Amino acid sequence: MAGNDLGSLLGGLLGGGGQGGSSGTGKILGQVLGSVLGGKSGGSAAAAGGSNPLGGLMDLITKSGLVSQEQLDSWVGTGSNQPLDADQVKQAVPDETLDRAAADAGLSRDQVADQVAQELPQLVDRITPDGQVPAVSLEELAKQQKL
């Protein structure tokens, strides 16, 4: 999935729906995740998940070093979400990716890392409402949520 498509989808999942609101954050998340996940997976998060592309995306988030399995499990589960720290984002995401996302959004690298740290746990929590990763593609999830 291309970064722009992922950004649009993430913006919709975060409530931006493509116009105003959180769509800028979704674009930032899409750009950052697309770069991190694409670099670790040979370009295809869906392929890593086999029959469960969202599961593959979750696996790649942890394998990229962006979050620990414990953090991700808290976001997927129905309890409270463990926080993601902007420093974790800066350590896991290449500087050039943060710089590109920052330039595109008119923000600083620190602001981009802060936004990713704030929004990624909410995104994962939202796409796993029953405490489990649904066995659907991101596109199917968008259809189900009428994005």
Protein Blocks (a to p, Z undefined) as FASTA:
>chain_A
ZZklmmmmmmmmnonnopahjllmmmmmmmmmmmmmmmmnoopaklmnommmklmmmmmm
mmnomacfklmmmmmmmbdcddddfklmmmmpcfklmmmmmmmnopafklmmmmmmmmmm
mmmmmmmmnopacdbdfklmmmmnoZZ
